């Protein structure tokens, strides 16, 4: 009789253990999904996504970063202007912007910071550009 109770107790403990582990996994997955959605929402609100502008004297540069790692820019100085689309990727504090296609492709890598609606881009030669969120 004692062997039967021990066996039953062991089975109950195993079933309870599996139920607890399975329940926790689902909760963690939902938690991770929620966190990712919240991070994406925060990125849209306070992150790179949006319109940024740098204006000095008769020089104006406007950059628009979109969700799909695509964007566009427009630069004007006096009567001259240029505009184009670009793709971008970011990781840690590096931002890579790729303009043009094929043999005309140009890639710029910046160190970037976001603070108080300011986007600061710094090149590897320490040229710095500070754009303001619009």
DRENFIDREN-162083 format. One record per atom (N, C-alpha, C): residue number from 1; residue in one letter; atom name; x, y, z. Coordinates in nm, 3 decimals, decimal comma, padded with zeros to 5 digits. Layout:
(martor NUM "a" "CA" (X Y Z))
...
This chain:
(martor 1 "x" "N" (00,081 -00,119 00,000))
(martor 1 "x" "CA" (00,000 00,000 00,000))
(martor 1 "x" "C" (00,086 00,126 00,000))
(martor 2 "x" "N" (00,195 00,123 00,079))
(martor 2 "x" "CA" (00,282 00,238 00,084))
(martor 2 "x" "C" (00,348 00,262 -00,051))
(martor 3 "x" "N" (00,384 00,153 -00,122))
(martor 3 "x" "CA" (00,445 00,168 -00,255))
(martor 3 "x" "C" (00,345 00,233 -00,350))
(martor 4 "x" "N" (00,221 00,196 -00,341))
(martor 4 "x" "CA" (00,117 00,252 -00,427))
(martor 4 "x" "C" (00,098 00,401 -00,402))
(martor 5 "x" "N" (00,099 00,441 -00,275))
(martor 5 "x" "CA" (00,085 00,582 -00,240))
(martor 5 "x" "C" (00,207 00,662 -00,284))
(martor 6 "x" "N" (00,326 00,603 -00,267))
(martor 6 "x" "CA" (00,447 00,673 -00,310))
(martor 6 "x" "C" (00,446 00,690 -00,462))
(martor 7 "x" "N" (00,404 00,588 -00,532))
(martor 7 "x" "CA" (00,397 00,594 -00,678))
(martor 7 "x" "C" (00,297 00,698 -00,724))
(martor 8 "x" "N" (00,181 00,701 -00,660))
(martor 8 "x" "CA" (00,078 00,798 -00,691))
(martor 8 "x" "C" (00,127 00,940 -00,660))
(martor 9 "x" "N" (00,191 00,956 -00,546))
(martor 9 "x" "CA" (00,245 01,086 -00,508))
(martor 9 "x" "C" (00,350 01,132 -00,610))
(martor 10 "x" "N" (00,437 01,042 -00,653))
(martor 10 "x" "CA" (00,539 01,075 -00,752))
(martor 10 "x" "C" (00,475 01,119 -00,884))
(martor 11 "x" "N" (00,373 01,048 -00,928))
(martor 11 "x" "CA" (00,304 01,084 -01,052))
(martor 11 "x" "C" (00,239 01,221 -01,037))
(martor 12 "x" "N" (00,174 01,247 -00,924))
(martor 12 "x" "CA" (00,110 01,377 -00,902))
(martor 12 "x" "C" (00,212 01,491 -00,902))
(martor 13 "x" "N" (00,327 01,468 -00,839))
(martor 13 "x" "CA" (00,431 01,570 -00,837))
(martor 13 "x" "C" (00,482 01,597 -00,978))
(martor 14 "x" "N" (00,503 01,492 -01,057))
(martor 14 "x" "CA" (00,549 01,509 -01,195))
(martor 14 "x" "C" (00,447 01,585 -01,280))
(martor 15 "x" "N" (00,319 01,548 -01,268))
(martor 15 "x" "CA" (00,214 01,615 -01,344))
(martor 15 "x" "C" (00,204 01,761 -01,302))
(martor 16 "x" "N" (00,210 01,788 -01,173))
(martor 16 "x" "CA" (00,205 01,925 -01,124))
(martor 16 "x" "C" (00,325 02,005 -01,175))
(martor 17 "x" "N" (00,443 01,943 -01,172))
(martor 17 "x" "CA" (00,564 02,009 -01,223))
(martor 17 "x" "C" (00,553 02,045 -01,369))
(martor 18 "x" "N" (00,504 01,953 -01,451))
(martor 18 "x" "CA" (00,486 01,979 -01,594))
(martor 18 "x" "C" (00,384 02,091 -01,615))
(martor 19 "x" "N" (00,276 02,091 -01,540))
(martor 19 "x" "CA" (00,173 02,194 -01,553))
(martor 19 "x" "C" (00,229 02,332 -01,517))
(martor 20 "x" "N" (00,308 02,338 -01,413))
(martor 20 "x" "CA" (00,367 02,466 -01,371))
(martor 20 "x" "C" (00,464 02,517 -01,478))
(martor 21 "x" "N" (00,550 02,430 -01,528))
(martor 21 "x" "CA" (00,648 02,470 -01,630))
(martor 21 "x" "C" (00,578 02,515 -01,757))
(martor 22 "x" "N" (00,477 02,440 -01,801))
(martor 22 "x" "CA" (00,404 02,476 -01,922))
(martor 22 "x" "C" (00,332 02,609 -01,905))
(martor 23 "x" "N" (00,270 02,630 -01,791))
(martor 23 "x" "CA" (00,200 02,756 -01,763))
(martor 23 "x" "C" (00,296 02,873 -01,765))
(martor 24 "x" "N" (00,414 02,856 -01,708))
(martor 24 "x" "CA" (00,513 02,965 -01,704))
(martor 24 "x" "C" (00,563 03,000 -01,843))
(martor 25 "x" "N" (00,583 02,900 -01,927))
(martor 25 "x" "CA" (00,633 02,926 -02,062))
(martor 25 "x" "C" (00,537 03,016 -02,140))
(martor 26 "x" "N" (00,409 02,988 -02,133))
(martor 26 "x" "CA" (00,312 03,068 -02,206))
(martor 26 "x" "C" (00,312 03,211 -02,153))
(martor 27 "x" "N" (00,319 03,228 -02,023))
(martor 27 "x" "CA" (00,319 03,360 -01,964))
(martor 27 "x" "C" (00,442 03,439 -02,007))
(martor 28 "x" "N" (00,559 03,375 -02,008))
(martor 28 "x" "CA" (00,682 03,441 -02,049))
(martor 28 "x" "C" (00,674 03,483 -02,195))
(martor 29 "x" "N" (00,618 03,398 -02,282))
(martor 29 "x" "CA" (00,606 03,430 -02,424))
(martor 29 "x" "C" (00,517 03,553 -02,443))
(martor 30 "x" "N" (00,404 03,557 -02,375))
(martor 30 "x" "CA" (00,318 03,673 -02,385))
(martor 30 "x" "C" (00,389 03,797 -02,332))
(martor 31 "x" "N" (00,462 03,780 -02,225))
(martor 31 "x" "CA" (00,535 03,891 -02,167))
(martor 31 "x" "C" (00,639 03,945 -02,265))
(martor 32 "x" "N" (00,712 03,855 -02,333))
(martor 32 "x" "CA" (00,811 03,897 -02,433))
(martor 32 "x" "C" (00,744 03,970 -02,549))
(martor 33 "x" "N" (00,631 03,917 -02,597))
(martor 33 "x" "CA" (00,559 03,981 -02,707))
(martor 33 "x" "C" (00,512 04,120 -02,667))
(martor 34 "x" "N" (00,459 04,132 -02,547))
(martor 34 "x" "CA" (00,413 04,262 -02,497))
(martor 34 "x" "C" (00,529 04,359 -02,487))
(martor 35 "x" "N" (00,642 04,312 -02,435))
(martor 35 "x" "CA" (00,761 04,397 -02,423))
(martor 35 "x" "C" (00,807 04,446 -02,559))
(martor 36 "x" "N" (00,810 04,359 -02,658))
(martor 36 "x" "CA" (00,852 04,398 -02,793))
(martor 36 "x" "C" (00,758 04,503 -02,852))
(martor 37 "x" "N" (00,627 04,485 -02,831))
(martor 37 "x" "CA" (00,531 04,583 -02,881))
(martor 37 "x" "C" (00,549 04,718 -02,812))
(martor 38 "x" "N" (00,573 04,713 -02,682))
(martor 38 "x" "CA" (00,595 04,837 -02,607))
(martor 38 "x" "C" (00,722 04,907 -02,652))
(martor 39 "x" "N" (00,829 04,829 -02,678))
(martor 39 "x" "CA" (00,955 04,887 -02,726))
(martor 39 "x" "C" (00,935 04,952 -02,863))
(martor 40 "x" "N" (00,859 04,886 -02,951))
(martor 40 "x" "CA" (00,834 04,942 -03,084))
(martor 40 "x" "C" (00,753 05,071 -03,073))
(martor 41 "x" "N" (00,655 05,073 -02,983))
(martor 41 "x" "CA" (00,575 05,193 -02,962))
(martor 41 "x" "C" (00,662 05,306 -02,908))
(martor 42 "x" "N" (00,750 05,273 -02,815))
(martor 42 "x" "CA" (00,842 05,372 -02,756))
(martor 42 "x" "C" (00,939 05,424 -02,863))
(martor 43 "x" "N" (00,985 05,334 -02,951))
(martor 43 "x" "CA" (01,075 05,372 -03,059))
(martor 43 "x" "C" (01,008 05,474 -03,151))
(martor 44 "x" "N" (00,881 05,449 -03,182))
(martor 44 "x" "CA" (00,808 05,544 -03,267))
(martor 44 "x" "C" (00,793 05,679 -03,198))
(martor 45 "x" "N" (00,768 05,675 -03,067))
(martor 45 "x" "CA" (00,744 05,798 -02,993))
(martor 45 "x" "C" (00,873 05,875 -02,969))
(martor 46 "x" "N" (00,975 05,807 -02,920))
(martor 46 "x" "CA" (01,098 05,874 -02,879))
(martor 46 "x" "C" (01,220 05,830 -02,959))
(martor 47 "x" "N" (01,203 05,743 -03,054))
(martor 47 "x" "CA" (01,316 05,688 -03,127))
(martor 47 "x" "C" (01,345 05,761 -03,257))
(martor 48 "x" "N" (01,405 05,690 -03,346))
(martor 48 "x" "CA" (01,452 05,745 -03,473))
(martor 48 "x" "C" (01,339 05,774 -03,571))
(martor 49 "x" "N" (01,230 05,698 -03,564))
(martor 49 "x" "CA" (01,119 05,712 -03,657))
(martor 49 "x" "C" (01,063 05,855 -03,651))
(martor 50 "x" "N" (01,050 05,917 -03,768))
(martor 50 "x" "CA" (00,994 06,052 -03,772))
(martor 50 "x" "C" (01,072 06,143 -03,865))
(martor 51 "x" "N" (01,041 06,271 -03,857))
(martor 51 "x" "CA" (01,102 06,373 -03,943))
(martor 51 "x" "C" (01,201 06,455 -03,861))
(martor 52 "x" "N" (01,320 06,473 -03,917))
(martor 52 "x" "CA" (01,428 06,546 -03,850))
(martor 52 "x" "C" (01,480 06,654 -03,942))
(martor 53 "x" "N" (01,519 06,769 -03,886))
(martor 53 "x" "CA" (01,563 06,880 -03,970))
(martor 53 "x" "C" (01,685 06,951 -03,909))
(martor 54 "x" "N" (01,775 06,987 -03,999))
(martor 54 "x" "CA" (01,891 07,069 -03,964))
(martor 54 "x" "C" (01,885 07,192 -04,051))
(martor 55 "x" "N" (01,890 07,309 -03,990))
(martor 55 "x" "CA" (01,879 07,433 -04,065))
(martor 55 "x" "C" (01,984 07,532 -04,015))
(martor 56 "x" "N" (02,069 07,579 -04,107))
(martor 56 "x" "CA" (02,171 07,679 -04,075))
(martor 56 "x" "C" (02,182 07,775 -04,194))
(martor 57 "x" "N" (02,164 07,902 -04,168))
(martor 57 "x" "CA" (02,168 08,004 -04,273))
(martor 57 "x" "C" (02,075 07,964 -04,387))
(martor 58 "x" "N" (02,127 07,949 -04,510))
(martor 58 "x" "CA" (02,041 07,911 -04,622))
(martor 58 "x" "C" (02,051 07,762 -04,654))
(martor 59 "x" "N" (02,106 07,682 -04,561))
(martor 59 "x" "CA" (02,118 07,537 -04,577))
(martor 59 "x" "C" (02,013 07,468 -04,492))
(martor 60 "x" "N" (01,938 07,375 -04,553))
(martor 60 "x" "CA" (01,839 07,296 -04,481))
(martor 60 "x" "C" (01,849 07,150 -04,524))
(martor 61 "x" "N" (01,852 07,061 -04,425))
(martor 61 "x" "CA" (01,850 06,917 -04,452))
(martor 61 "x" "C" (01,736 06,857 -04,372))
(martor 62 "x" "N" (01,648 06,785 -04,441))
(martor 62 "x" "CA" (01,536 06,716 -04,377))
(martor 62 "x" "C" (01,550 06,567 -04,404))
(martor 63 "x" "N" (01,542 06,487 -04,298))
(martor 63 "x" "CA" (01,549 06,342 -04,310))
(martor 63 "x" "C" (01,423 06,283 -04,248))
(martor 64 "x" "N" (01,364 06,188 -04,319))
(martor 64 "x" "CA" (01,245 06,119 -04,270))
(martor 64 "x" "C" (01,279 05,971 -04,257))
(martor 65 "x" "N" (01,271 05,919 -04,133))
(martor 65 "x" "CA" (01,295 05,778 -04,106))
(martor 65 "x" "C" (01,161 05,710 -04,086))
(martor 66 "x" "N" (01,138 05,600 -04,161))
(martor 66 "x" "CA" (01,012 05,527 -04,153))
(martor 66 "x" "C" (01,035 05,392 -04,085))
(martor 67 "x" "N" (00,923 05,323 -04,053))
(martor 67 "x" "CA" (00,927 05,194 -03,986))
(martor 67 "x" "C" (01,007 05,087 -04,060))
(martor 68 "x" "N" (00,993 05,079 -04,186))
(martor 68 "x" "CA" (01,046 04,968 -04,265))
(martor 68 "x" "C" (01,195 04,980 -04,293))
(martor 69 "x" "N" (01,267 05,056 -04,214))
(martor 69 "x" "CA" (01,408 05,084 -04,234))
(martor 69 "x" "C" (01,431 05,150 -04,371))
(martor 70 "x" "N" (01,337 05,234 -04,406))
(martor 70 "x" "CA" (01,347 05,314 -04,527))
(martor 70 "x" "C" (01,327 05,459 -04,488))
(martor 71 "x" "N" (01,370 05,546 -04,575))
(martor 71 "x" "CA" (01,351 05,687 -04,546))
(martor 71 "x" "C" (01,378 05,772 -04,668))
(martor 72 "x" "N" (01,376 05,903 -04,648))
(martor 72 "x" "CA" (01,406 05,995 -04,758))
(martor 72 "x" "C" (01,471 06,119 -04,698))
(martor 73 "x" "N" (01,540 06,191 -04,783))
(martor 73 "x" "CA" (01,602 06,315 -04,738))
(martor 73 "x" "C" (01,586 06,421 -04,845))
(martor 74 "x" "N" (01,597 06,544 -04,801))
(martor 74 "x" "CA" (01,598 06,657 -04,892))
(martor 74 "x" "C" (01,699 06,757 -04,837))
(martor 75 "x" "N" (01,788 06,801 -04,923))
(martor 75 "x" "CA" (01,889 06,900 -04,886))
(martor 75 "x" "C" (01,873 07,019 -04,980))
(martor 76 "x" "N" (01,872 07,139 -04,924))
(martor 76 "x" "CA" (01,867 07,258 -05,009))
(martor 76 "x" "C" (01,963 07,362 -04,954))
(martor 77 "x" "N" (02,027 07,429 -05,048))
(martor 77 "x" "CA" (02,119 07,537 -05,013))
(martor 77 "x" "C" (02,102 07,644 -05,119))
(martor 78 "x" "N" (02,049 07,756 -05,076))
(martor 78 "x" "CA" (02,018 07,862 -05,172))
(martor 78 "x" "C" (01,914 07,812 -05,270))
(martor 79 "x" "N" (01,946 07,821 -05,400))
(martor 79 "x" "CA" (01,852 07,776 -05,504))
(martor 79 "x" "C" (01,872 07,629 -05,541))
(martor 80 "x" "N" (01,981 07,567 -05,495))
(martor 80 "x" "CA" (02,010 07,427 -05,526))
(martor 80 "x" "C" (01,944 07,334 -05,426))
(martor 81 "x" "N" (01,898 07,219 -05,475))
(martor 81 "x" "CA" (01,841 07,120 -05,383))
(martor 81 "x" "C" (01,861 06,980 -05,441))
(martor 82 "x" "N" (01,854 06,884 -05,353))
(martor 82 "x" "CA" (01,869 06,743 -05,389))
(martor 82 "x" "C" (01,781 06,663 -05,295))
(martor 83 "x" "N" (01,721 06,558 -05,346))
(martor 83 "x" "CA" (01,641 06,471 -05,262))
(martor 83 "x" "C" (01,648 06,329 -05,313))
(martor 84 "x" "N" (01,633 06,235 -05,222))
(martor 84 "x" "CA" (01,644 06,094 -05,259))
(martor 84 "x" "C" (01,589 06,007 -05,148))
(martor 85 "x" "N" (01,567 05,882 -05,180))
(martor 85 "x" "CA" (01,528 05,783 -05,080))
(martor 85 "x" "C" (01,654 05,714 -05,029))
(martor 86 "x" "N" (01,643 05,650 -04,912))
(martor 86 "x" "CA" (01,754 05,574 -04,858))
(martor 86 "x" "C" (01,701 05,458 -04,775))
(martor 87 "x" "N" (01,788 05,365 -04,745))
(martor 87 "x" "CA" (01,759 05,259 -04,649))
(martor 87 "x" "C" (01,853 05,280 -04,532))
(martor 88 "x" "N" (01,816 05,225 -04,419))
(martor 88 "x" "CA" (01,903 05,240 -04,302))
(martor 88 "x" "C" (01,893 05,118 -04,213))
(martor 89 "x" "N" (01,995 05,102 -04,131))
(martor 89 "x" "CA" (01,992 05,002 -04,025))
(martor 89 "x" "C" (02,065 05,060 -03,906))
(martor 90 "x" "N" (02,023 05,018 -03,788))
(martor 90 "x" "CA" (02,088 05,069 -03,668))
(martor 90 "x" "C" (02,110 04,955 -03,572))
(martor 91 "x" "N" (02,218 04,965 -03,499))
(martor 91 "x" "CA" (02,246 04,872 -03,392))
(martor 91 "x" "C" (02,330 04,944 -03,288))
(martor 92 "x" "N" (02,300 04,919 -03,163))
(martor 92 "x" "CA" (02,364 04,991 -03,053))
(martor 92 "x" "C" (02,361 05,140 -03,083))
(martor 93 "x" "N" (02,474 05,200 -03,106))
(martor 93 "x" "CA" (02,479 05,344 -03,133))
(martor 93 "x" "C" (02,532 05,375 -03,272))
(martor 94 "x" "N" (02,527 05,276 -03,363))
(martor 94 "x" "CA" (02,571 05,297 -03,501))
(martor 94 "x" "C" (02,449 05,303 -03,593))
(martor 95 "x" "N" (02,450 05,398 -03,683))
(martor 95 "x" "CA" (02,344 05,414 -03,782))
(martor 95 "x" "C" (02,408 05,412 -03,919))
(martor 96 "x" "N" (02,365 05,319 -04,003))
(martor 96 "x" "CA" (02,417 05,308 -04,139))
(martor 96 "x" "C" (02,308 05,351 -04,236))
(martor 97 "x" "N" (02,338 05,450 -04,319))
(martor 97 "x" "CA" (02,242 05,500 -04,417))
(martor 97 "x" "C" (02,299 05,472 -04,555))
(martor 98 "x" "N" (02,218 05,409 -04,640))
(martor 98 "x" "CA" (02,261 05,372 -04,776))
(martor 98 "x" "C" (02,176 05,449 -04,876))
(martor 99 "x" "N" (02,242 05,528 -04,960))
(martor 99 "x" "CA" (02,178 05,608 -05,064))
(martor 99 "x" "C" (02,208 05,543 -05,199))
(martor 100 "x" "N" (02,115 05,557 -05,292))
(martor 100 "x" "CA" (02,139 05,510 -05,428))
(martor 100 "x" "C" (02,134 05,359 -05,440))
(martor 101 "x" "N" (02,163 05,312 -05,562))
(martor 101 "x" "CA" (02,158 05,168 -05,592))
(martor 101 "x" "C" (02,277 05,130 -05,678))
(martor 102 "x" "N" (02,306 05,002 -05,675))
(martor 102 "x" "CA" (02,410 04,942 -05,757))
(martor 102 "x" "C" (02,541 05,019 -05,753))
(martor 103 "x" "N" (02,591 05,061 -05,871))
(martor 103 "x" "CA" (02,722 05,127 -05,877))
(martor 103 "x" "C" (02,719 05,269 -05,819))
(martor 104 "x" "N" (02,600 05,327 -05,805))
(martor 104 "x" "CA" (02,587 05,461 -05,748))
(martor 104 "x" "C" (02,563 05,457 -05,596))
(martor 105 "x" "N" (02,570 05,339 -05,538))
(martor 105 "x" "CA" (02,539 05,323 -05,396))
(martor 105 "x" "C" (02,646 05,390 -05,309))
(martor 106 "x" "N" (02,598 05,465 -05,209))
(martor 106 "x" "CA" (02,685 05,533 -05,115))
(martor 106 "x" "C" (02,638 05,498 -04,974))
(martor 107 "x" "N" (02,732 05,452 -04,890))
(martor 107 "x" "CA" (02,698 05,411 -04,755))
(martor 107 "x" "C" (02,770 05,501 -04,655))
(martor 108 "x" "N" (02,693 05,558 -04,562))
(martor 108 "x" "CA" (02,750 05,641 -04,456))
(martor 108 "x" "C" (02,721 05,575 -04,322))
(martor 109 "x" "N" (02,823 05,566 -04,238))
(martor 109 "x" "CA" (02,806 05,509 -04,105))
(martor 109 "x" "C" (02,829 05,621 -04,004))
(martor 110 "x" "N" (02,733 05,636 -03,914))
(martor 110 "x" "CA" (02,737 05,741 -03,812))
(martor 110 "x" "C" (02,729 05,678 -03,674))
(martor 111 "x" "N" (02,787 05,743 -03,577))
(martor 111 "x" "CA" (02,754 05,717 -03,438))
(martor 111 "x" "C" (02,639 05,814 -03,410))
(martor 112 "x" "N" (02,534 05,765 -03,343))
(martor 112 "x" "CA" (02,421 05,855 -03,321))
(martor 112 "x" "C" (02,376 05,854 -03,176))
(martor 113 "x" "N" (02,316 05,966 -03,137))
(martor 113 "x" "CA" (02,252 05,976 -03,006))
(martor 113 "x" "C" (02,118 06,045 -03,024))
(martor 114 "x" "N" (02,023 06,007 -02,941))
(martor 114 "x" "CA" (01,891 06,069 -02,937))
(martor 114 "x" "C" (01,870 06,125 -02,797))
(martor 115 "x" "N" (01,844 06,255 -02,788))
(martor 115 "x" "CA" (01,819 06,315 -02,657))
(martor 115 "x" "C" (01,740 06,443 -02,675))
(martor 116 "x" "N" (01,632 06,455 -02,599))
(martor 116 "x" "CA" (01,550 06,578 -02,598))
(martor 116 "x" "C" (01,512 06,623 -02,739))
(martor 117 "x" "N" (01,458 06,531 -02,819))
(martor 117 "x" "CA" (01,414 06,560 -02,956))
(martor 117 "x" "C" (01,528 06,609 -03,045))
(martor 118 "x" "N" (01,650 06,568 -03,013))
(martor 118 "x" "CA" (01,767 06,601 -03,094))
(martor 118 "x" "C" (01,831 06,470 -03,139))
(martor 119 "x" "N" (01,861 06,461 -03,267))
(martor 119 "x" "CA" (01,934 06,348 -03,326))
(martor 119 "x" "C" (02,071 06,400 -03,364))
(martor 120 "x" "N" (02,174 06,347 -03,300))
(martor 120 "x" "CA" (02,311 06,389 -03,331))
(martor 120 "x" "C" (02,381 06,277 -03,406))
(martor 121 "x" "N" (02,428 06,310 -03,525))
(martor 121 "x" "CA" (02,501 06,216 -03,609))
(martor 121 "x" "C" (02,647 06,257 -03,614))
(martor 122 "x" "N" (02,737 06,163 -03,587))
(martor 122 "x" "CA" (02,880 06,193 -03,591))
(martor 122 "x" "C" (02,948 06,095 -03,685))
(martor 123 "x" "N" (03,026 06,149 -03,778))
(martor 123 "x" "CA" (03,097 06,065 -03,874))
(martor 123 "x" "C" (03,225 06,011 -03,811))
(martor 124 "x" "N" (03,292 05,920 -03,883))
(martor 124 "x" "CA" (03,418 05,867 -03,831))
(martor 124 "x" "C" (03,531 05,970 -03,834))
(martor 125 "x" "N" (03,506 06,083 -03,904))
(martor 125 "x" "CA" (03,605 06,193 -03,904))
(martor 125 "x" "C" (03,564 06,304 -03,807))
(martor 126 "x" "N" (03,470 06,271 -03,719))
(martor 126 "x" "CA" (03,422 06,361 -03,613))
(martor 126 "x" "C" (03,344 06,482 -03,662))
(martor 127 "x" "N" (03,291 06,479 -03,784))
(martor 127 "x" "CA" (03,196 06,582 -03,827))
(martor 127 "x" "C" (03,064 06,551 -03,756))
(martor 128 "x" "N" (03,002 06,651 -03,699))
(martor 128 "x" "CA" (02,880 06,631 -03,622))
(martor 128 "x" "C" (02,765 06,713 -03,679))
(martor 129 "x" "N" (02,648 06,648 -03,690))
(martor 129 "x" "CA" (02,527 06,713 -03,739))
(martor 129 "x" "C" (02,418 06,690 -03,635))
(martor 130 "x" "N" (02,352 06,796 -03,590))
(martor 130 "x" "CA" (02,244 06,783 -03,493))
(martor 130 "x" "C" (02,114 06,826 -03,559))
(martor 131 "x" "N" (02,021 06,730 -03,568))
(martor 131 "x" "CA" (01,891 06,753 -03,628))
(martor 131 "x" "C" (01,785 06,758 -03,518))
(martor 132 "x" "N" (01,679 06,835 -03,542))
(martor 132 "x" "CA" (01,571 06,850 -03,446))
(martor 132 "x" "C" (01,447 06,780 -03,498))
(martor 133 "x" "N" (01,377 06,709 -03,408))
(martor 133 "x" "CA" (01,253 06,640 -03,446))
(martor 133 "x" "C" (01,148 06,743 -03,485))
(martor 134 "x" "N" (01,078 06,716 -03,594))
(martor 134 "x" "CA" (00,970 06,805 -03,642))
(martor 134 "x" "C" (00,836 06,740 -03,619))
